[in-house]
Every structure is written in C-alpha cells, then in structure tokens.
Amino acid sequence: MSSVIETVRTLVMPILNTNHFQLVDLEYVKEGSSWFLRVYIDKPGGINIEECALVSDLLGEQLDAADPDPIPQAYVLEVSSPGAERPLKNEADYQAAIGEYVHFSLYAAINKRKAYEGFLQQVTATEVTLDYKEKGRPKTITIPRDQIAKARLAIEF
C-alpha cells in the first residue's frame, strides 16, 4: 500500500503545486469489499467543491494514463477538504495550530486521561503545551509528542 501512496503523491503534487493547493493527507484503504483512494487537500481560506473536482479530474486522468497501472484493483477516488477537524500531521500543521482548539488522543493515559482538548499554546520538537478545562477549571498540561497517537483541530462547544 505504501507504494500506491508514494505513486499517487508523485502524480498529485504537480497538480496541487500548479493550483497552489496543499496536500494534507493521502489514504489508500479497504473498507468492506471496496478500496478507497482518499486525497485530502486544502489552501489558505479553505478549499471548495469545484477545486476538489478539478484535482479529482486531473488526478484521475494521471492515474488512468499511468503504465503500469499503480492500482490494479478497482477503487473509488475521493478528493476532499480535511474539514473543520483537520488532522495535524506534520510540523507545519502543529505550528499553524498554535492558539487553536485541538484534540489529542494519546497512546497511554496521562493523569488518568487518554484524550485532551484545549487551546494549543506551545509546540517544541519533543512536546506540546495545552490549556484545557477540567470540571470547569483552567489547567495546563505538557504532553510528550511521542505519546500523541492522533492530533487534529477540534470544534469547541
């Protein structure tokens, strides 16, 4: 599967660069009996449906023309925005999220919790600092980055 992802990355990056879009994530997954190739794109100010359709059309043409076929089985191509709860995948994502409301799922509990939501205050190479509320009281926690299983923007309620 990683070879499919790398091939798709090679094909989609020139399309995204030409249109000044960013690649957020690529997935090639089997769900039930169907395979899905998902391409998540964005740009400052957000991506719209027409822009997703453009990338889908151009990438679909590239995939159809590739020889040998990088994806021999049938699959569904989906190009979309990462949405309001965009994943934080790389250093640039983390830096851009400073001051934003985020959700962290952890590999192991810290202070008896495996998930935290709050405002991201600081990011270093080894840890993040988060302001959150526990039972209505403001608190701050520093979480080692190697303990973060998943990170994403979140919607504050």
C-alpha positions as CSV (number, residue, x, y, z in Angstrom):
1,M,0.0,0.0,0.0
2,S,2.9,2.4,0.7
3,S,3.9,2.1,-3.0
4,V,0.4,3.2,-4.1
5,I,0.6,6.2,-1.7
6,E,4.1,7.2,-3.0
7,T,3.0,6.8,-6.6
8,V,-0.1,8.9,-6.0
9,R,1.9,11.5,-4.1
10,T,4.2,11.8,-7.1
11,L,1.3,12.2,-9.5
12,V,-0.8,14.6,-7.4
13,M,1.9,17.0,-6.2
14,P,2.5,18.8,-9.6
15,I,-1.3,19.3,-9.8
16,L,-1.5,20.8,-6.3
17,N,1.6,22.9,-6.8
18,T,0.2,24.4,-10.1
19,N,-3.0,25.3,-8.4
20,H,-1.4,26.5,-5.1
21,F,-3.1,23.8,-3.0
22,Q,-1.7,21.8,-0.1
23,L,-1.7,18.1,0.3
24,V,-3.0,17.3,3.8
25,D,-3.2,13.5,3.7
26,L,-3.4,10.5,1.4
27,E,-5.2,7.2,2.3
28,Y,-5.5,4.0,0.4
29,V,-7.7,1.8,2.5
30,K,-10.1,-1.2,2.1
31,E,-13.5,-0.7,3.7
32,G,-15.7,-3.8,3.4
33,S,-15.1,-5.2,-0.1
34,S,-14.2,-1.8,-1.7
35,W,-10.9,0.1,-1.9
36,F,-10.7,3.8,-1.4
37,L,-8.0,6.3,-2.5
38,R,-8.6,9.4,-0.5
39,V,-6.8,12.7,-1.2
40,Y,-7.3,15.5,1.3
41,I,-6.3,19.0,0.1
42,D,-6.5,22.5,1.4
43,K,-5.4,26.1,0.8
44,P,-5.4,29.2,2.9
45,G,-9.0,30.3,3.3
46,G,-10.3,26.7,2.6
47,I,-10.9,24.6,-0.4
48,N,-14.2,24.4,-2.3
49,I,-16.0,21.6,-4.1
50,E,-15.0,22.9,-7.6
51,E,-11.4,22.8,-6.6
52,C,-11.8,19.3,-5.3
53,A,-13.5,18.2,-8.5
54,L,-10.6,19.8,-10.6
55,V,-8.0,17.8,-8.7
56,S,-10.1,14.7,-8.9
57,D,-10.4,15.0,-12.7
58,L,-6.7,15.8,-13.2
59,L,-5.5,13.1,-10.9
60,G,-8.0,10.6,-12.4
61,E,-6.5,11.3,-15.8
62,Q,-3.0,10.8,-14.5
63,L,-3.9,7.5,-12.8
64,D,-5.6,6.2,-15.9
65,A,-2.6,7.1,-18.1
66,A,0.0,5.6,-15.8
67,D,1.7,2.5,-17.2
68,P,2.0,0.2,-15.4
69,D,-1.2,0.8,-13.5
70,P,-0.3,1.8,-9.9
71,I,-3.6,0.5,-8.6
72,P,-4.5,-2.8,-10.3
73,Q,-7.8,-3.4,-8.5
74,A,-11.0,-1.3,-8.7
75,Y,-11.1,1.6,-6.3
76,V,-13.0,4.8,-5.5
77,L,-11.1,8.1,-5.8
78,E,-12.2,10.7,-3.3
79,V,-10.7,14.2,-3.2
80,S,-11.9,16.4,-0.4
81,S,-11.2,19.0,2.2
82,P,-9.9,17.8,5.5
83,G,-12.8,19.5,7.1
84,A,-13.1,21.6,10.3
85,E,-11.4,18.8,12.3
86,R,-8.3,18.7,10.1
87,P,-5.6,16.3,11.3
88,L,-2.3,17.6,12.4
89,K,0.2,15.5,10.5
90,N,3.5,17.4,10.3
91,E,5.5,20.2,12.0
92,A,3.9,22.9,9.8
93,D,0.4,21.7,10.9
94,Y,1.3,21.9,14.5
95,Q,2.9,25.3,14.2
96,A,-0.2,26.6,12.3
97,A,-2.4,25.3,15.1
98,I,-0.8,27.3,17.9
99,G,-3.6,29.3,19.5
100,E,-6.3,26.9,18.0
101,Y,-8.6,24.5,19.8
102,V,-7.2,21.0,19.3
103,H,-7.8,17.3,20.3
104,F,-5.1,14.9,21.2
105,S,-5.6,11.2,21.5
106,L,-2.8,9.5,23.5
107,Y,-1.2,6.1,23.4
108,A,-1.2,5.9,27.2
109,A,-3.1,7.8,29.8
110,I,-1.5,10.9,31.4
111,N,-3.2,11.9,34.6
112,K,-5.8,9.1,34.1
113,R,-6.8,10.6,30.7
114,K,-6.1,9.3,27.2
115,A,-7.6,12.3,25.4
116,Y,-7.3,16.1,25.8
117,E,-9.0,19.0,24.2
118,G,-8.0,22.6,24.6
119,F,-6.0,25.5,23.2
120,L,-2.6,24.7,21.8
121,Q,-0.1,27.1,23.4
122,Q,3.3,25.9,22.6
123,V,5.0,23.3,20.3
124,T,8.6,22.1,20.5
125,A,10.3,19.2,18.8
126,T,9.6,17.0,21.8
127,E,6.4,18.3,23.5
128,V,3.2,20.4,23.2
129,T,1.6,22.6,25.8
130,L,-2.2,22.7,26.0
131,D,-4.6,24.9,28.1
132,Y,-7.7,22.9,28.8
133,K,-10.5,22.8,31.3
134,E,-11.2,20.1,33.8
135,K,-14.6,20.3,35.6
136,G,-14.7,24.0,34.6
137,R,-11.3,24.8,36.0
138,P,-8.5,26.0,33.7
139,K,-5.4,23.8,33.6
140,T,-2.3,23.5,31.6
141,I,-0.6,20.2,30.5
142,T,2.6,19.5,28.7
143,I,2.4,16.3,26.6
144,P,5.4,14.5,25.1
145,R,4.9,14.4,21.3
146,D,5.8,10.7,21.2
147,Q,2.8,10.0,23.3
148,I,0.3,11.6,20.8
149,A,-1.4,8.9,18.8
150,K,-3.6,11.3,16.8
151,A,-3.9,15.1,16.7
152,R,-6.5,17.2,15.0
153,L,-8.2,20.6,15.1
154,A,-11.4,20.4,17.1
155,I,-14.6,22.4,17.4
156,E,-15.1,24.0,20.8
157,F,-18.6,23.5,22.3
